[in-house]
């Protein structure tokens, strides 16, 4: 039997909260409703959830504060904000915190379901990529477990830093890999010396891949790097 998606719903409007919960349960989502941000955070600490839907204006702890605390514990869990406001600043603040989506009240139940399904499809795909251990880079095969880059019978043994950096690039193929994210993921600290070290490893990876014209690691000015295939 397929396991149900566990959904955390934080909504202080009792009528709307109960209506949303009833609808989500009817659609197959295992939904736990909390009436304020403080209760929602305590619930989050006790149970595993797959996605969070948070009202912004809540007593005891607002949705933005709750989202920050949730993100500090689980940086990857999808978050959708609900708000009665249609303020640009709220939207910007929500996305800065790391919102996956943002819905302004009133909204249709069907729209909410469509947005949840879209986010879950995307994050499931992302998680599959995160767990991937073998990547094809043109004619090269990159094995993250063995830390090798293979072209036929030619095998290049990568250093741990080279392998970790190439894996991050592969997980973000054709997307910008931000410098600070890469530095904190691999070097923990994004200081000047680690940044220069990463530049050296990028140069080494380019040399390893130089004979494959369909693969390129480019600089994205002011942002980071992008692996293009």
ABEGO torsion letter per residue (X at the ends): XBBBBBBBBBBABAAAAAAAAAAAAAAGBBBBBBABAAAAAAAAAABBBABBBBBABBBGBBAAAAAAAAAAABAABBBBBBBABBBAAAAAAAAAAGBABBBBOBBBAAAAAAAAAAAAAAAAAAAAAAABABBBBEABBBBAAAGBBBBEABBBBBBAAAAAAAAAAAAABGBBBBAAAAAAAAAGBABAAAAAAAAAAAAAAAAAAAABAABBBBBBBGAEBBBBX
